[in-house]
Amino acid sequence: MAPEVTDLPAGSTTITTQAESENQMPNHRIKCEVVRVDNGATCQKVGDTFTLGKRTPANMCCRAFAAVYPPALAMRFSDTMPGWEIEDGHLDVMCPDQNVVYRLTRMKDETNSEP
């Protein structure tokens, strides 16, 4: 089986075999939804929803993004996270200011094209 060479931005290349490309790890999009706001916080409101990628989404507090990004990254590249996720496959993360709770869920019907 001949390797496949793929061009990437900035002139770098990666070589993958057909077997590797057929057995790729999951790459889910992650939905981040505000499910609770306490103590009169005004930065977010219940129901605000963001799709997480590698940059802070518009109108999301950068401190909250710093809190949700590590578990969201783990969820992005896995189908389950036993011991972390609640029964229906979500994970709740509290912002560092402890007044907003964000719910992370996989968008299983869509895959992420972002590297």
Summary of the structure (lengths in Angstrom):
residues: 115
radius of gyration: 17.1
end to end distance: 25.0
largest distance: 60.4
contacts: 272
relative contact order: 0.23
helix: 20%
strand: 34%
